[in-house]
Every structure is written in structure tokens, then in C-alpha cells.
Amino acid sequence: MITQFQEYGGRYLRVNFADKPRRRELLYPETKHKLFVGNLAWSVTSETLYQAFRQCGNVVGARVLYDGETGKSRGYGFVCYETRSEMENALASLDGMVIFIFSLKLKLAM
């Protein structure tokens, strides 16, 4: 590690050069065949999403997002399928599906 000291505004700054950046670990398995799932009830979990969406094909990963400070659901999540045809099938057949009295809103995730 290389360290430099330099004065700036009457104070000494220390600059550390990082080693190689670490690869970001995925929080759940992802593919390019990914759906955004909105309008989720607060009680929907990642497992609930997985179970609801597996009827349309091989779900590789499903995840509900939570607020980092409060721990509450953000009301949306993502579902990834193994193939494009499975994803398209889910988009066509599950958009508007009701889970815990909420009608799901689906669209392709980018």
C-alpha cells in the first residue's frame, strides 16, 4: 500500500491507494431474464414471490427489497427466470395477479 501526505488548508491529508477492487457479491441469483414486481403487500417475502412465480417456469432468484434503516419492505422486488420464454410467460399471465389483496404490477427490469 502506498501512502502520501500533503498539506491542504493547513492540515495534512493522507491518501491510501486501494488494492484491487473486490468483486461485488450478488445478494441473490440473477439472470438477464428479470422482472420488476411492484405493488407488493408489506407482508410479502422473497419466498412468497418465489412460490407465486415458479408456476411460470424455473425461477433462478426472487427478492423483495427492504429499507436499510427501517427494515420495512419497499413494496417491490425482482424475479429472475432461467429463460426468456419463462419470463415472458410470467409477464403475460401474472401481471395483475392478487397476492395478499394487492394487484401486482409487472414489467421488464433493466
PDB file as gemmi writes it, atoms N, CA and C in Angstrom:
CRYST1    1.000    1.000    1.000  90.00  90.00  90.00 P 1                      
ATOM      1  N   MET A   1       0.844  -1.172   0.000  1.00  0.00           N  
ATOM      2  CA  MET A   1       0.000   0.000   0.000  1.00  0.00           C  
ATOM      3  C   MET A   1       0.890   1.235   0.000  1.00  0.00           C  
ATOM      4  N   ILE A   2       0.582   2.200  -0.828  1.00  0.00           N  
ATOM      5  CA  ILE A   2       1.347   3.433  -0.930  1.00  0.00           C  
ATOM      6  C   ILE A   2       0.593   4.513  -0.159  1.00  0.00           C  
ATOM      7  N   THR A   3       1.324   5.295   0.619  1.00  0.00           N  
ATOM      8  CA  THR A   3       0.708   6.365   1.390  1.00  0.00           C  
ATOM      9  C   THR A   3       1.413   7.671   1.052  1.00  0.00           C  
ATOM     10  N   GLN A   4       0.630   8.736   0.878  1.00  0.00           N  
ATOM     11  CA  GLN A   4       1.183  10.059   0.623  1.00  0.00           C  
ATOM     12  C   GLN A   4       0.609  11.033   1.637  1.00  0.00           C  
ATOM     13  N   PHE A   5       1.416  12.008   2.043  1.00  0.00           N  
ATOM     14  CA  PHE A   5       0.944  13.085   2.894  1.00  0.00           C  
ATOM     15  C   PHE A   5       1.109  14.383   2.128  1.00  0.00           C  
ATOM     16  N   GLN A   6       0.090  15.241   2.202  1.00  0.00           N  
ATOM     17  CA  GLN A   6       0.171  16.523   1.534  1.00  0.00           C  
ATOM     18  C   GLN A   6      -0.610  17.533   2.366  1.00  0.00           C  
ATOM     19  N   GLU A   7      -0.074  18.735   2.437  1.00  0.00           N  
ATOM     20  CA  GLU A   7      -0.750  19.768   3.206  1.00  0.00           C  
ATOM     21  C   GLU A   7      -1.820  20.434   2.355  1.00  0.00           C  
ATOM     22  N   TYR A   8      -2.961  20.659   2.975  1.00  0.00           N  
ATOM     23  CA  TYR A   8      -4.064  21.341   2.303  1.00  0.00           C  
ATOM     24  C   TYR A   8      -4.834  22.120   3.353  1.00  0.00           C  
ATOM     25  N   GLY A   9      -4.912  23.439   3.192  1.00  0.00           N  
ATOM     26  CA  GLY A   9      -5.641  24.269   4.149  1.00  0.00           C  
ATOM     27  C   GLY A   9      -5.095  24.173   5.555  1.00  0.00           C  
ATOM     28  N   GLY A  10      -3.793  23.993   5.687  1.00  0.00           N  
ATOM     29  CA  GLY A  10      -3.179  23.934   6.999  1.00  0.00           C  
ATOM     30  C   GLY A  10      -3.248  22.565   7.673  1.00  0.00           C  
ATOM     31  N   ARG A  11      -3.776  21.594   6.960  1.00  0.00           N  
ATOM     32  CA  ARG A  11      -3.876  20.241   7.525  1.00  0.00           C  
ATOM     33  C   ARG A  11      -3.195  19.266   6.568  1.00  0.00           C  
ATOM     34  N   TYR A  12      -2.722  18.172   7.110  1.00  0.00           N  
ATOM     35  CA  TYR A  12      -2.099  17.153   6.291  1.00  0.00           C  
ATOM     36  C   TYR A  12      -3.132  16.094   5.893  1.00  0.00           C  
ATOM     37  N   LEU A  13      -3.174  15.795   4.618  1.00  0.00           N  
ATOM     38  CA  LEU A  13      -4.075  14.771   4.100  1.00  0.00           C  
ATOM     39  C   LEU A  13      -3.287  13.488   3.894  1.00  0.00           C  
ATOM     40  N   ARG A  14      -3.925  12.393   4.151  1.00  0.00           N  
ATOM     41  CA  ARG A  14      -3.312  11.089   3.915  1.00  0.00           C  
ATOM     42  C   ARG A  14      -4.122  10.395   2.829  1.00  0.00           C  
ATOM     43  N   VAL A  15      -3.466   9.957   1.789  1.00  0.00           N  
ATOM     44  CA  VAL A  15      -4.126   9.272   0.680  1.00  0.00           C  
ATOM     45  C   VAL A  15      -3.629   7.839   0.639  1.00  0.00           C  
ATOM     46  N   ASN A  16      -4.560   6.903   0.728  1.00  0.00           N  
ATOM     47  CA  ASN A  16      -4.223   5.490   0.625  1.00  0.00           C  
ATOM     48  C   ASN A  16      -4.738   4.967  -0.699  1.00  0.00           C  
ATOM     49  N   PHE A  17      -3.905   4.266  -1.403  1.00  0.00           N  
ATOM     50  CA  PHE A  17      -4.315   3.659  -2.655  1.00  0.00           C  
ATOM     51  C   PHE A  17      -4.790   2.237  -2.368  1.00  0.00           C  
ATOM     52  N   ALA A  18      -5.979   1.942  -2.813  1.00  0.00           N  
ATOM     53  CA  ALA A  18      -6.577   0.640  -2.535  1.00  0.00           C  
ATOM     54  C   ALA A  18      -5.930  -0.452  -3.369  1.00  0.00           C  
ATOM     55  N   ASP A  19      -5.998  -1.658  -2.832  1.00  0.00           N  
ATOM     56  CA  ASP A  19      -5.593  -2.820  -3.608  1.00  0.00           C  
ATOM     57  C   ASP A  19      -6.638  -3.035  -4.693  1.00  0.00           C  
ATOM     58  N   LYS A  20      -6.554  -4.153  -5.374  1.00  0.00           N  
ATOM     59  CA  LYS A  20      -7.539  -4.443  -6.422  1.00  0.00           C  
ATOM     60  C   LYS A  20      -8.945  -4.392  -5.843  1.00  0.00           C  
ATOM     61  N   PRO A  21      -9.876  -3.773  -6.576  1.00  0.00           N  
ATOM     62  CA  PRO A  21     -11.249  -3.748  -6.075  1.00  0.00           C  
ATOM     63  C   PRO A  21     -11.817  -5.159  -5.982  1.00  0.00           C  
ATOM     64  N   ARG A  22     -12.603  -5.379  -4.937  1.00  0.00           N  
ATOM     65  CA  ARG A  22     -13.221  -6.682  -4.765  1.00  0.00           C  
ATOM     66  C   ARG A  22     -14.469  -6.781  -5.622  1.00  0.00           C  
ATOM     67  N   ARG A  23     -14.713  -7.965  -6.094  1.00  0.00           N  
ATOM     68  CA  ARG A  23     -15.905  -8.215  -6.898  1.00  0.00           C  
ATOM     69  C   ARG A  23     -17.141  -8.159  -6.019  1.00  0.00           C  
ATOM     70  N   ARG A  24     -18.176  -7.493  -6.503  1.00  0.00           N  
ATOM     71  CA  ARG A  24     -19.420  -7.368  -5.752  1.00  0.00           C  
ATOM     72  C   ARG A  24     -20.136  -8.708  -5.744  1.00  0.00           C  
ATOM     73  N   GLU A  25     -20.494  -9.153  -4.546  1.00  0.00           N  
ATOM     74  CA  GLU A  25     -21.231 -10.404  -4.431  1.00  0.00           C  
ATOM     75  C   GLU A  25     -22.716 -10.131  -4.629  1.00  0.00           C  
ATOM     76  N   LEU A  26     -23.360 -10.971  -5.408  1.00  0.00           N  
ATOM     77  CA  LEU A  26     -24.783 -10.813  -5.643  1.00  0.00           C  
ATOM     78  C   LEU A  26     -25.566 -11.210  -4.405  1.00  0.00           C  
ATOM     79  N   LEU A  27     -26.639 -10.467  -4.146  1.00  0.00           N  
ATOM     80  CA  LEU A  27     -27.477 -10.751  -2.989  1.00  0.00           C  
ATOM     81  C   LEU A  27     -28.398 -11.934  -3.242  1.00  0.00           C  
ATOM     82  N   TYR A  28     -28.672 -12.203  -4.501  1.00  0.00           N  
ATOM     83  CA  TYR A  28     -29.477 -13.360  -4.890  1.00  0.00           C  
ATOM     84  C   TYR A  28     -29.120 -13.678  -6.321  1.00  0.00           C  
ATOM     85  N   PRO A  29     -29.365 -14.917  -6.772  1.00  0.00           N  
ATOM     86  CA  PRO A  29     -29.003 -15.274  -8.150  1.00  0.00           C  
ATOM     87  C   PRO A  29     -29.768 -14.419  -9.164  1.00  0.00           C  
ATOM     88  N   GLU A  30     -29.064 -13.917 -10.165  1.00  0.00           N  
ATOM     89  CA  GLU A  30     -29.678 -13.082 -11.199  1.00  0.00           C  
ATOM     90  C   GLU A  30     -29.382 -13.636 -12.579  1.00  0.00           C  
ATOM     91  N   THR A  31     -30.303 -13.348 -13.497  1.00  0.00           N  
ATOM     92  CA  THR A  31     -30.097 -13.617 -14.916  1.00  0.00           C  
ATOM     93  C   THR A  31     -30.536 -12.372 -15.675  1.00  0.00           C  
ATOM     94  N   LYS A  32     -30.371 -12.396 -16.985  1.00  0.00           N  
ATOM     95  CA  LYS A  32     -30.833 -11.252 -17.787  1.00  0.00           C  
ATOM     96  C   LYS A  32     -32.338 -11.323 -18.053  1.00  0.00           C  
ATOM     97  N   HIS A  33     -32.995 -12.364 -17.595  1.00  0.00           N  
ATOM     98  CA  HIS A  33     -34.447 -12.551 -17.772  1.00  0.00           C  
ATOM     99  C   HIS A  33     -35.137 -12.164 -16.459  1.00  0.00           C  
ATOM    100  N   LYS A  34     -35.223 -10.855 -16.234  1.00  0.00           N  
ATOM    101  CA  LYS A  34     -35.589 -10.322 -14.918  1.00  0.00           C  
ATOM    102  C   LYS A  34     -36.849  -9.465 -14.994  1.00  0.00           C  
ATOM    103  N   LEU A  35     -37.760  -9.692 -14.043  1.00  0.00           N  
ATOM    104  CA  LEU A  35     -38.992  -8.916 -13.946  1.00  0.00           C  
ATOM    105  C   LEU A  35     -38.974  -8.046 -12.697  1.00  0.00           C  
ATOM    106  N   PHE A  36     -39.482  -6.820 -12.859  1.00  0.00           N  
ATOM    107  CA  PHE A  36     -39.756  -5.951 -11.728  1.00  0.00           C  
ATOM    108  C   PHE A  36     -41.164  -6.273 -11.257  1.00  0.00           C  
ATOM    109  N   VAL A  37     -41.343  -6.448  -9.959  1.00  0.00           N  
ATOM    110  CA  VAL A  37     -42.656  -6.752  -9.389  1.00  0.00           C  
ATOM    111  C   VAL A  37     -42.994  -5.650  -8.387  1.00  0.00           C  
ATOM    112  N   GLY A  38     -44.001  -4.848  -8.732  1.00  0.00           N  
ATOM    113  CA  GLY A  38     -44.391  -3.738  -7.875  1.00  0.00           C  
ATOM    114  C   GLY A  38     -45.747  -3.958  -7.229  1.00  0.00           C  
ATOM    115  N   ASN A  39     -46.083  -3.034  -6.334  1.00  0.00           N  
ATOM    116  CA  ASN A  39     -47.345  -3.038  -5.601  1.00  0.00           C  
ATOM    117  C   ASN A  39     -47.464  -4.253  -4.679  1.00  0.00           C  
ATOM    118  N   LEU A  40     -46.360  -4.600  -4.030  1.00  0.00           N  
ATOM    119  CA  LEU A  40     -46.369  -5.737  -3.103  1.00  0.00           C  
ATOM    120  C   LEU A  40     -46.907  -5.329  -1.742  1.00  0.00           C  
ATOM    121  N   ALA A  41     -47.661  -6.208  -1.126  1.00  0.00           N  
ATOM    122  CA  ALA A  41     -48.094  -6.009   0.256  1.00  0.00           C  
ATOM    123  C   ALA A  41     -46.856  -6.043   1.144  1.00  0.00           C  
ATOM    124  N   TRP A  42     -46.926  -5.347   2.277  1.00  0.00           N  
ATOM    125  CA  TRP A  42     -45.769  -5.272   3.174  1.00  0.00           C  
ATOM    126  C   TRP A  42     -45.368  -6.645   3.698  1.00  0.00           C  
ATOM    127  N   SER A  43     -46.310  -7.576   3.743  1.00  0.00           N  
ATOM    128  CA  SER A  43     -46.024  -8.901   4.305  1.00  0.00           C  
ATOM    129  C   SER A  43     -45.449  -9.896   3.293  1.00  0.00           C  
ATOM    130  N   VAL A  44     -45.369  -9.522   2.020  1.00  0.00           N  
ATOM    131  CA  VAL A  44     -44.806 -10.426   1.002  1.00  0.00           C  
ATOM    132  C   VAL A  44     -43.303 -10.554   1.222  1.00  0.00           C  
ATOM    133  N   THR A  45     -42.810 -11.784   1.220  1.00  0.00           N  
ATOM    134  CA  THR A  45     -41.382 -12.061   1.392  1.00  0.00           C  
ATOM    135  C   THR A  45     -40.790 -12.564   0.073  1.00  0.00           C  
ATOM    136  N   SER A  46     -39.490 -12.714   0.050  1.00  0.00           N  
ATOM    137  CA  SER A  46     -38.825 -13.266  -1.135  1.00  0.00           C  
ATOM    138  C   SER A  46     -39.315 -14.682  -1.419  1.00  0.00           C  
ATOM    139  N   GLU A  47     -39.546 -15.450  -0.365  1.00  0.00           N  
ATOM    140  CA  GLU A  47     -40.051 -16.817  -0.535  1.00  0.00           C  
ATOM    141  C   GLU A  47     -41.468 -16.808  -1.115  1.00  0.00           C  
ATOM    142  N   THR A  48     -42.309 -15.867  -0.692  1.00  0.00           N  
ATOM    143  CA  THR A  48     -43.653 -15.735  -1.245  1.00  0.00           C  
ATOM    144  C   THR A  48     -43.581 -15.457  -2.746  1.00  0.00           C  
ATOM    145  N   LEU A  49     -42.684 -14.540  -3.141  1.00  0.00           N  
ATOM    146  CA  LEU A  49     -42.508 -14.237  -4.574  1.00  0.00           C  
ATOM    147  C   LEU A  49     -42.074 -15.479  -5.331  1.00  0.00           C  
ATOM    148  N   TYR A  50     -41.077 -16.171  -4.786  1.00  0.00           N  
ATOM    149  CA  TYR A  50     -40.577 -17.379  -5.431  1.00  0.00           C  
ATOM    150  C   TYR A  50     -41.714 -18.375  -5.670  1.00  0.00           C  
ATOM    151  N   GLN A  51     -42.495 -18.638  -4.643  1.00  0.00           N  
ATOM    152  CA  GLN A  51     -43.576 -19.617  -4.751  1.00  0.00           C  
ATOM    153  C   GLN A  51     -44.645 -19.173  -5.756  1.00  0.00           C  
ATOM    154  N   ALA A  52     -44.973 -17.905  -5.781  1.00  0.00           N  
ATOM    155  CA  ALA A  52     -46.005 -17.398  -6.690  1.00  0.00           C  
ATOM    156  C   ALA A  52     -45.558 -17.449  -8.143  1.00  0.00           C  
ATOM    157  N   PHE A  53     -44.281 -17.198  -8.406  1.00  0.00           N  
ATOM    158  CA  PHE A  53     -43.799 -17.076  -9.779  1.00  0.00           C  
ATOM    159  C   PHE A  53     -43.257 -18.370 -10.366  1.00  0.00           C  
ATOM    160  N   ARG A  54     -43.022 -19.381  -9.549  1.00  0.00           N  
ATOM    161  CA  ARG A  54     -42.451 -20.621 -10.078  1.00  0.00           C  
ATOM    162  C   ARG A  54     -43.438 -21.402 -10.943  1.00  0.00           C  
ATOM    163  N   GLN A  55     -44.724 -21.060 -10.866  1.00  0.00           N  
ATOM    164  CA  GLN A  55     -45.712 -21.721 -11.726  1.00  0.00           C  
ATOM    165  C   GLN A  55     -45.484 -21.411 -13.211  1.00  0.00           C  
ATOM    166  N   CYS A  56     -44.712 -20.376 -13.493  1.00  0.00           N  
ATOM    167  CA  CYS A  56     -44.463 -19.979 -14.891  1.00  0.00           C  
ATOM    168  C   CYS A  56     -43.124 -20.465 -15.423  1.00  0.00           C  
ATOM    169  N   GLY A  57     -42.340 -21.139 -14.594  1.00  0.00           N  
ATOM    170  CA  GLY A  57     -41.056 -21.633 -15.065  1.00  0.00           C  
ATOM    171  C   GLY A  57     -40.039 -21.720 -13.945  1.00  0.00           C  
ATOM    172  N   ASN A  58     -38.796 -21.938 -14.331  1.00  0.00           N  
ATOM    173  CA  ASN A  58     -37.706 -22.109 -13.382  1.00  0.00           C  
ATOM    174  C   ASN A  58     -37.241 -20.753 -12.855  1.00  0.00           C  
ATOM    175  N   VAL A  59     -37.648 -20.418 -11.630  1.00  0.00           N  
ATOM    176  CA  VAL A  59     -37.226 -19.171 -11.001  1.00  0.00           C  
ATOM    177  C   VAL A  59     -35.812 -19.362 -10.474  1.00  0.00           C  
ATOM    178  N   VAL A  60     -34.892 -18.556 -10.983  1.00  0.00           N  
ATOM    179  CA  VAL A  60     -33.498 -18.626 -10.564  1.00  0.00           C  
ATOM    180  C   VAL A  60     -33.300 -17.848  -9.269  1.00  0.00           C  
ATOM    181  N   GLY A  61     -34.020 -16.742  -9.117  1.00  0.00           N  
ATOM    182  CA  GLY A  61     -33.918 -15.930  -7.912  1.00  0.00           C  
ATOM    183  C   GLY A  61     -35.117 -15.021  -7.776  1.00  0.00           C  
ATOM    184  N   ALA A  62     -35.516 -14.751  -6.534  1.00  0.00           N  
ATOM    185  CA  ALA A  62     -36.612 -13.837  -6.246  1.00  0.00           C  
ATOM    186  C   ALA A  62     -36.234 -13.051  -5.000  1.00  0.00           C  
ATOM    187  N   ARG A  63     -36.484 -11.735  -5.041  1.00  0.00           N  
ATOM    188  CA  ARG A  63     -36.055 -10.911  -3.918  1.00  0.00           C  
ATOM    189  C   ARG A  63     -36.979  -9.723  -3.718  1.00  0.00           C  
ATOM    190  N   VAL A  64     -37.432  -9.541  -2.493  1.00  0.00           N  
ATOM    191  CA  VAL A  64     -38.153  -8.344  -2.078  1.00  0.00           C  
ATOM    192  C   VAL A  64     -37.107  -7.394  -1.509  1.00  0.00           C  
ATOM    193  N   LEU A  65     -37.192  -6.099  -1.841  1.00  0.00           N  
ATOM    194  CA  LEU A  65     -36.241  -5.130  -1.313  1.00  0.00           C  
ATOM    195  C   LEU A  65     -36.787  -4.471  -0.055  1.00  0.00           C  
ATOM    196  N   TYR A  66     -35.880  -4.229   0.893  1.00  0.00           N  
ATOM    197  CA  TYR A  66     -36.232  -3.646   2.180  1.00  0.00           C  
ATOM    198  C   TYR A  66     -35.443  -2.369   2.414  1.00  0.00           C  
ATOM    199  N   ASP A  67     -36.029  -1.449   3.166  1.00  0.00           N  
ATOM    200  CA  ASP A  67     -35.359  -0.214   3.535  1.00  0.00           C  
ATOM    201  C   ASP A  67     -34.255  -0.548   4.534  1.00  0.00           C  
ATOM    202  N   GLY A  68     -33.057  -0.045   4.284  1.00  0.00           N  
ATOM    203  CA  GLY A  68     -31.916  -0.351   5.140  1.00  0.00           C  
ATOM    204  C   GLY A  68     -32.029   0.208   6.540  1.00  0.00           C  
ATOM    205  N   GLU A  69     -32.727   1.324   6.716  1.00  0.00           N  
ATOM    206  CA  GLU A  69     -32.839   1.939   8.031  1.00  0.00           C  
ATOM    207  C   GLU A  69     -33.996   1.371   8.849  1.00  0.00           C  
ATOM    208  N   THR A  70     -35.157   1.215   8.210  1.00  0.00           N  
ATOM    209  CA  THR A  70     -36.344   0.781   8.949  1.00  0.00           C  
ATOM    210  C   THR A  70     -36.556  -0.725   8.915  1.00  0.00           C  
ATOM    211  N   GLY A  71     -35.996  -1.396   7.913  1.00  0.00           N  
ATOM    212  CA  GLY A  71     -36.196  -2.835   7.770  1.00  0.00           C  
ATOM    213  C   GLY A  71     -37.539  -3.193   7.163  1.00  0.00           C  
ATOM    214  N   LYS A  72     -38.324  -2.188   6.766  1.00  0.00           N  
ATOM    215  CA  LYS A  72     -39.639  -2.437   6.166  1.00  0.00           C  
ATOM    216  C   LYS A  72     -39.510  -2.657   4.666  1.00  0.00           C  
ATOM    217  N   SER A  73     -40.431  -3.428   4.131  1.00  0.00           N  
ATOM    218  CA  SER A  73     -40.460  -3.675   2.693  1.00  0.00           C  
ATOM    219  C   SER A  73     -40.633  -2.364   1.942  1.00  0.00           C  
ATOM    220  N   ARG A  74     -39.991  -2.269   0.788  1.00  0.00           N  
ATOM    221  CA  ARG A  74     -40.167  -1.103  -0.072  1.00  0.00           C  
ATOM    222  C   ARG A  74     -41.363  -1.264  -0.998  1.00  0.00           C  
ATOM    223  N   GLY A  75     -41.998  -2.432  -0.949  1.00  0.00           N  
ATOM    224  CA  GLY A  75     -43.195  -2.656  -1.753  1.00  0.00           C  
ATOM    225  C   GLY A  75     -42.917  -3.111  -3.170  1.00  0.00           C  
ATOM    226  N   TYR A  76     -41.674  -3.508  -3.435  1.00  0.00           N  
ATOM    227  CA  TYR A  76     -41.346  -4.043  -4.759  1.00  0.00           C  
ATOM    228  C   TYR A  76     -40.212  -5.058  -4.648  1.00  0.00           C  
ATOM    229  N   GLY A  77     -40.018  -5.789  -5.741  1.00  0.00           N  
ATOM    230  CA  GLY A  77     -38.965  -6.785  -5.772  1.00  0.00           C  
ATOM    231  C   GLY A  77     -38.653  -7.192  -7.193  1.00  0.00           C  
ATOM    232  N   PHE A  78     -37.857  -8.239  -7.340  1.00  0.00           N  
ATOM    233  CA  PHE A  78     -37.435  -8.723  -8.648  1.00  0.00           C  
ATOM    234  C   PHE A  78     -37.500 -10.247  -8.674  1.00  0.00           C  
ATOM    235  N   VAL A  79     -37.824 -10.783  -9.847  1.00  0.00           N  
ATOM    236  CA  VAL A  79     -37.841 -12.228 -10.066  1.00  0.00           C  
ATOM    237  C   VAL A  79     -37.059 -12.510 -11.336  1.00  0.00           C  
ATOM    238  N   CYS A  80     -36.132 -13.448 -11.268  1.00  0.00           N  
ATOM    239  CA  CYS A  80     -35.322 -13.828 -12.432  1.00  0.00           C  
ATOM    240  C   CYS A  80     -35.649 -15.255 -12.853  1.00  0.00           C  
ATOM    241  N   TYR A  81     -35.806 -15.429 -14.170  1.00  0.00           N  
ATOM    242  CA  TYR A  81     -36.080 -16.747 -14.749  1.00  0.00           C  
ATOM    243  C   TYR A  81     -34.867 -17.245 -15.508  1.00  0.00           C  
ATOM    244  N   GLU A  82     -34.848 -18.535 -15.718  1.00  0.00           N  
ATOM    245  CA  GLU A  82     -33.761 -19.160 -16.465  1.00  0.00           C  
ATOM    246  C   GLU A  82     -33.809 -18.785 -17.944  1.00  0.00           C  
ATOM    247  N   THR A  83     -35.019 -18.708 -18.525  1.00  0.00           N  
ATOM    248  CA  THR A  83     -35.129 -18.423 -19.956  1.00  0.00           C  
ATOM    249  C   THR A  83     -36.036 -17.224 -20.215  1.00  0.00           C  
ATOM    250  N   ARG A  84     -35.862 -16.656 -21.383  1.00  0.00           N  
ATOM    251  CA  ARG A  84     -36.689 -15.523 -21.814  1.00  0.00           C  
ATOM    252  C   ARG A  84     -38.157 -15.937 -21.953  1.00  0.00           C  
ATOM    253  N   SER A  85     -38.409 -17.118 -22.477  1.00  0.00           N  
ATOM    254  CA  SER A  85     -39.793 -17.558 -22.674  1.00  0.00           C  
ATOM    255  C   SER A  85     -40.520 -17.716 -21.339  1.00  0.00           C  
ATOM    256  N   GLU A  86     -39.825 -18.187 -20.303  1.00  0.00           N  
ATOM    257  CA  GLU A  86     -40.432 -18.301 -18.972  1.00  0.00           C  
ATOM    258  C   GLU A  86     -40.774 -16.913 -18.428  1.00  0.00           C  
ATOM    259  N   MET A  87     -39.856 -15.976 -18.625  1.00  0.00           N  
ATOM    260  CA  MET A  87     -40.084 -14.610 -18.164  1.00  0.00           C  
ATOM    261  C   MET A  87     -41.277 -13.987 -18.888  1.00  0.00           C  
ATOM    262  N   GLU A  88     -41.340 -14.163 -20.202  1.00  0.00           N  
ATOM    263  CA  GLU A  88     -42.448 -13.609 -20.981  1.00  0.00           C  
ATOM    264  C   GLU A  88     -43.773 -14.254 -20.588  1.00  0.00           C  
ATOM    265  N   ASN A  89     -43.763 -15.551 -20.307  1.00  0.00           N  
ATOM    266  CA  ASN A  89     -44.959 -16.254 -19.852  1.00  0.00           C  
ATOM    267  C   ASN A  89     -45.451 -15.658 -18.531  1.00  0.00           C  
ATOM    268  N   ALA A  90     -44.532 -15.414 -17.601  1.00  0.00           N  
ATOM    269  CA  ALA A  90     -44.906 -14.827 -16.315  1.00  0.00           C  
ATOM    270  C   ALA A  90     -45.448 -13.419 -16.502  1.00  0.00           C  
ATOM    271  N   LEU A  91     -44.816 -12.641 -17.350  1.00  0.00           N  
ATOM    272  CA  LEU A  91     -45.264 -11.271 -17.596  1.00  0.00           C  
ATOM    273  C   LEU A  91     -46.686 -11.261 -18.152  1.00  0.00           C  
ATOM    274  N   ALA A  92     -46.970 -12.161 -19.072  1.00  0.00           N  
ATOM    275  CA  ALA A  92     -48.295 -12.218 -19.696  1.00  0.00           C  
ATOM    276  C   ALA A  92     -49.358 -12.776 -18.753  1.00  0.00           C  
ATOM    277  N   SER A  93     -49.000 -13.764 -17.945  1.00  0.00           N  
ATOM    278  CA  SER A  93     -50.030 -14.440 -17.156  1.00  0.00           C  
ATOM    279  C   SER A  93     -50.156 -13.961 -15.710  1.00  0.00           C  
ATOM    280  N   LEU A  94     -49.135 -13.320 -15.155  1.00  0.00           N  
ATOM    281  CA  LEU A  94     -49.195 -12.947 -13.738  1.00  0.00           C  
ATOM    282  C   LEU A  94     -49.371 -11.451 -13.482  1.00  0.00           C  
ATOM    283  N   ASP A  95     -49.270 -10.609 -14.514  1.00  0.00           N  
ATOM    284  CA  ASP A  95     -49.480  -9.178 -14.320  1.00  0.00           C  
ATOM    285  C   ASP A  95     -50.910  -8.966 -13.840  1.00  0.00           C  
ATOM    286  N   GLY A  96     -51.073  -8.319 -12.701  1.00  0.00           N  
ATOM    287  CA  GLY A  96     -52.398  -8.110 -12.120  1.00  0.00           C  
ATOM    288  C   GLY A  96     -52.810  -9.181 -11.126  1.00  0.00           C  
ATOM    289  N   MET A  97     -52.000 -10.228 -10.980  1.00  0.00           N  
ATOM    290  CA  MET A  97     -52.301 -11.280 -10.013  1.00  0.00           C  
ATOM    291  C   MET A  97     -52.406 -10.670  -8.609  1.00  0.00           C  
ATOM    292  N   VAL A  98     -53.317 -11.176  -7.809  1.00  0.00           N  
ATOM    293  CA  VAL A  98     -53.524 -10.646  -6.465  1.00  0.00           C  
ATOM    294  C   VAL A  98     -52.806 -11.527  -5.446  1.00  0.00           C  
ATOM    295  N   ILE A  99     -51.935 -10.888  -4.656  1.00  0.00           N  
ATOM    296  CA  ILE A  99     -51.266 -11.547  -3.528  1.00  0.00           C  
ATOM    297  C   ILE A  99     -51.535 -10.683  -2.303  1.00  0.00           C  
ATOM    298  N   PHE A 100     -52.158 -11.257  -1.296  1.00  0.00           N  
ATOM    299  CA  PHE A 100     -52.487 -10.539  -0.055  1.00  0.00           C  
ATOM    300  C   PHE A 100     -53.235  -9.242  -0.359  1.00  0.00           C  
ATOM    301  N   ILE A 101     -54.272  -9.326  -1.144  1.00  0.00           N  
ATOM    302  CA  ILE A 101     -55.213  -8.279  -1.562  1.00  0.00           C  
ATOM    303  C   ILE A 101     -54.617  -7.180  -2.444  1.00  0.00           C  
ATOM    304  N   PHE A 102     -53.354  -7.286  -2.836  1.00  0.00           N  
ATOM    305  CA  PHE A 102     -52.748  -6.297  -3.714  1.00  0.00           C  
ATOM    306  C   PHE A 102     -52.596  -6.877  -5.118  1.00  0.00           C  
ATOM    307  N   SER A 103     -52.925  -6.088  -6.118  1.00  0.00           N  
ATOM    308  CA  SER A 103     -52.793  -6.489  -7.519  1.00  0.00           C  
ATOM    309  C   SER A 103     -51.380  -6.151  -7.993  1.00  0.00           C  
ATOM    310  N   LEU A 104     -50.612  -7.165  -8.379  1.00  0.00           N  
ATOM    311  CA  LEU A 104     -49.218  -6.969  -8.788  1.00  0.00           C  
ATOM    312  C   LEU A 104     -49.092  -6.172 -10.078  1.00  0.00           C  
ATOM    313  N   LYS A 105     -48.038  -5.374 -10.153  1.00  0.00           N  
ATOM    314  CA  LYS A 105     -47.682  -4.636 -11.360  1.00  0.00           C  
ATOM    315  C   LYS A 105     -46.341  -5.175 -11.836  1.00  0.00           C  
ATOM    316  N   LEU A 106     -46.332  -5.775 -13.035  1.00  0.00           N  
ATOM    317  CA  LEU A 106     -45.104  -6.366 -13.573  1.00  0.00           C  
ATOM    318  C   LEU A 106     -44.618  -5.592 -14.781  1.00  0.00           C  
ATOM    319  N   LYS A 107     -43.293  -5.532 -14.913  1.00  0.00           N  
ATOM    320  CA  LYS A 107     -42.675  -5.015 -16.126  1.00  0.00           C  
ATOM    321  C   LYS A 107     -41.260  -5.574 -16.215  1.00  0.00           C  
ATOM    322  N   LEU A 108     -40.687  -5.478 -17.405  1.00  0.00           N  
ATOM    323  CA  LEU A 108     -39.328  -5.962 -17.602  1.00  0.00           C  
ATOM    324  C   LEU A 108     -38.361  -5.092 -16.804  1.00  0.00           C  
ATOM    325  N   ALA A 109     -37.433  -5.715 -16.105  1.00  0.00           N  
ATOM    326  CA  ALA A 109     -36.415  -4.983 -15.353  1.00  0.00           C  
ATOM    327  C   ALA A 109     -35.223  -4.761 -16.261  1.00  0.00           C  
ATOM    328  N   MET A 110     -34.625  -3.624 -16.150  1.00  0.00           N  
ATOM    329  CA  MET A 110     -33.449  -3.311 -16.970  1.00  0.00           C  
ATOM    330  C   MET A 110     -32.204  -3.411 -16.149  1.00  0.00           C  
TER     331      MET A 110                                                      
END                                                                             
